[in-house]
Amino acid sequence: MEITTWAQEYFQKTLSVNTIHRAIRRCRLKLYRSKKKPYLNMIQKRRRFLWAKAHLKWNVAKWKTDLWSDESKFEVLFGKLGRHVIRTKEDKDNPSCYQRSVQKPASLMVWGCMCVCGMGSLHIWKGTINAERYIQVLEQHMLPSRRRLFQGRPCIFQHDNARPHTASFTTSWLRRRRIRVLKWPACSPDLSPIENIWRIIKRKMRQRRPKTVEQLEACIRQEWDNISIPKLEQLVSSVPRRLQTVMKRRGDATQW
């Protein structure tokens, strides 16, 4: 409607919305929803740019030595998920046409790790996490996954800048364990391949529609185990291209 109003004022003619739609299609354009990306200020963009510049010399073999980790929140889905609904004016207030939402749906926090060799352990809990609890997750899940996936070969552990990750209690524990940690720029989920794993699993959750927390946990574990090795190799191999895109965009968010 905004484009139609502008076109009528610019061409001084009466134009319909259908006419504008046909003109957009003739230009081989489509209407897309804007992707949600983290807000980046100038300092964060500069740090992302410098970090990408410093790691641009890393080849794919170097990135394959990384153990990627992250947390994500999964919610039990209710109601319809359709973005577009066609209805008559008389049916717009029919209760069967409502898209109902839950104010505070049941949810789970999930921690996982992965590398190009395979998927690591998965830990699921309810509520928030602090530094003490995060160290327990690392001891019970990260260390066994590192031994199983790398089998004694040197690796680099990656996690973001969440408060439990950067707490002095956590950093001192990692230092005592002599675990090499990859320095990570703030607000950079587009640089981590494990974020794409969460996106794949959440898309599967929307298709499977678990009704309870127990079903949600079972579905998450099943889809986690179904991630294939070629998919992991594809995601990890894309890290150099992500860095090049960050350099090209001067530190701004990328399409990943």
N, C-alpha and C positions, 0 to 999 in steps of 0.2 A: 504493500500500500504506500509506503514512503517513496519507493521508486516511481510508482504510478503518479503520485502527486507532483513529484519533481518533474517528470516528463511532460505532464499537462501544462505546468507553468513554463517549461523551457520551450516546448514546441507550439504553445498557444493553441492546442487542440485537445479535444475530448478523447482520451484513451482509456481503454478498459484494462483490468488486471490480466485478462487472457492475452491481450495484445502484448503486454510486457513479458508475460511468460513465454510466448512464442519468440519474441526478440531475444530473450535470454538463451533459449534453446538454440536459435540460429547462430549465436556466438559461441556455441559449444560450452556454455557455462551451466552450472548446477547450483542449487541452494544447499548449503551445508550448515550444520550446527557448529558453532565455534568450539574448538577443543579447549578443555580446561587445563591450564598450565599454572605453575607456581608464579607468584609475583616476584620479580627480580629487580632490585634497585641497582644503581650504577656500581656500587661497591661489589655486590655479588656477581654482576656481569663481568667485572674486571677480574675478579678472582677465578671465575670459571674460565675466562679466556687464558689467563696465565697458567692455570692448571692444565688445560688442554694443550697449550703450547709446550709445557714441560714434559708431557707424556705422549706427545705426538710421535716421538722417535721409537716408542714401543711397538714392536711388531705383534702379529696375532699370536705367535708362540709365547710371547711374554704375558699376554692377557690370559692365555690358557692356564697359567700358573696361579690365577686368582681364585679364591673361594669367596663367592658372592653371598651376602646374607641380607635379610631385611625382615621387617614385620609388616603385616597388613591386617585390616579389619574386614571381617565378613559378616553380613547380616542375613537373617532369615527374611525371605522375600514374601510379601503379601500382596494380594490384589493383582490388577492388570498392569502390564508394563508397556502397553502400546503407547507410542508417542503421538499418533494421529488417530482421531476418532471421527467418523462420519455419522451424523445423526440429524434428525429433523428438529425443527424448533420446538415441536410439542414434546419430543423425547429428551430434550437437553436436561430436564430436571427429573427424569425417571431414575429411581434408585439403582436400577440395573445398569445404567450408563455411567455411574460414578466410578472414578478411579480412586479407590480407598487407600489410605496410607496409615501406617502405625507411627505414633509419636516417638516411641522409644522401642524399636524392634530388638528382639533378642540377637545378640552378636557374639562373635568369638574373635580373639586376637590370635594371629598365627605368626610364628617365627619359622623361617626355613633358610636353608643354604643350598647352594648348587655350584657346580663348576662344569667345565666342558666334558669331564669324565662321567658325570651322572648327577642324579639328585641326591642331596644329603638328607639329614634327619629333619623331621617336622615336629614342631612343638605347638600345641594348642592350649589356650587357657582363657579364662574369663577375667575381665577387669583390666587394670592398667599394670604397668611394669616399672620397677625402679632398678637402681644399679645392682643391689644385692640379688634380686630375682634374675636380672639379666646375666649375671655371672654364673648363676646356677644353670641357666639355659646353655651358656657356653661350655660349661664343664660336662653337662650331661648329653649335649647334642652336637655342639660344634667340634669339640676335640675328637670324639669317635668318628664323626663324618670326615674330618681331615685325615685321620689315619686310614680310613677305609678307601677314600677316593684317591689320595696321593701316595699312599703306601710308602711313607718315609721320604718322599721327594719334597724339596723345599716349595713352599707356597706362600702367598700373600693373602691375608685376611682383609676383607672389605666390609665395612658397615658405614652407615651415614652418620650425620651429626646430631642424632637425637640425644636428649639429655642423659639417659642411662648409658649411652655409648661413650660420651665424652666426659663423664664424671671421673673425678680423680681416683675413686675407688676402682673403677673399671680399667682406667689406663695403667694404674699400678699393677693390677692383676695381670694384664696383658704383658707388661714389661717383665714381671717375674717369670711368666711362662715363656718368655722369649718368642712371642708371636709377633711376626712382622705385620704391621697394619698399613694399609694403603690410605694415605692422606686423601680426604674427600672434600670437595667444595660443597658449600651449603646450597640447599634448594636445587639439587641436581638429580632428581629421579630418572630423567631421560637418559642419563649416562650409564645406568645400572641395568644389565640384562635381566636381573631377577624381577624387576618391575614388570617386564613383559610377561613373565611367568604368572604373576598375580593377575594380570589382565586376562590371560587365557583362561585361568581357573574361574575367575568371576564371570566370564562369558559363559562358561559351562554351567555355572550355578544358576544363571538366569534361564538357561534352557532346561535344567533338571528340576528347578523349583522345589528345593527341600522345604518341608513344612515345620520341622522341629530342629532344635539345636543338635540333637543326636544325629539326625539325617544330614544336617549341614556338615558336621564334623566328618561323617563317613564319606560324604561326597568329596570333601576337600582332600582327604587322604587318598581316595581313589584317583582323582584327577591329578594329584601331585605325582603319584607313581606312574601315571600314563604318559608323562612328558618324555619324549624320545630323545635319544642321544643326537641324532641329526638336528633336531630343533635347538638343542643347547649349543651345538657347534655353530649353527647359523647366528644365534643371538650373540655369542661371545665374539665371533668373527666380525660383527658389525660395530664393535667398539671403536676401531680406528676411524671408520666413517663418521661416527657420532662426534668424535673429536674434531674432525675436519669441518663438520657442519657448525660446531660451536665457534671455531676460529672464523669461519666465513660470516657468521652472524654476530661477531664481536661479543660473544658471551651470552647471547640471548637464548631462550628456550628453543629446542629442536622439535622435529616431528615425532621423535620416538617417545 
